[in-house]
Amino acid sequence: MQDEHTALDIVQDSMTKLVTKYCDKPPEEFPFLFQTILQNTIRDYYRRQKTRSLWTTLFSSFIPEDSDGSQDDFDILDSLLPALKEDWNAPETQLERLQLIKIIEDAIKTLPARQREAFILRYWEEMNLAETAEIMNCSQGSVKTHCSRAVHALAILLKEKGVTL
């Protein structure tokens, strides 16, 4: 880790997780638990950085050619909003949205029950991982697995239907 402030934040987050989740454990287990939590927190940090980097790279291709190269004054969402507002209520756009929702709903119905439950809770109900795991009465890792499998299955089903996002 090259940034000292980020490193300190990661250590602090790890300590907080240790105290909040494992305060009932014997003190002799703390070093091992802390090491595991710290490693996982570091992995999560780098995973998030990789995702941010990917999106930054993708969105940078939308910067107009006449821009001076500064990304501070350009916002991709601001550039798309006028186009979205113009045809948002157009009848053909409304029909397309309804048809797409129907296709997605039908595809979701074909998923196995646990995958469907995990997908709906996480992505439609916008629950976090811990909440979803608690509702499903399973581990957070199981929720991640169910969601991943659901997303892959849906991507295949939607691609077969000609839906590209």
C-alpha positions, 0 to 999 in steps of 0.5 A: 500500500503506497498511500499511508492514509488509505492503509490507516483507513484499512487497518481502522476498518479491520479493527472495527470489524474485529471489535464489532463481530468478534468481541465475544471470542477469547483474546488469544484468538484476536491476532489470527482473527485480525490478520484474516479480517485485515487480509480480506479488507485489503482484498476488498479495497483492491477489488473496489479499486479495480472496478473503479479503474475500469469504469473510469476508463470506460467513461473517459471514452465519452469525453468530447474531442473538443474538451481540453482534456480536463475531466473536472468539467465533464459529467457523462450523466449530464450529457445523457440527461437531455437525450433521455428526457426528450424521448422518455415519455414517447409512446415507443419508448414506453412500449420498449420499456414495458417489453423489456421489463416483461422479458426480464421478469420472465427470465427471472422466473426461470431462475432456481428459487435461491438464485431468484431470491438472492437476485431480487433482494440484492438488485431490485430491493437494493439490500446489502449483502448482510441483510440479504444473508440474514433474510435468506438464512445463509452466509454472505458467501452463499449470497454472492454465489447465488447472485453471481450465478443468477446474473450469469444465467440472466445474461445468457437468457437475455442475450438469447432474447436479443436484449443487449444492455 
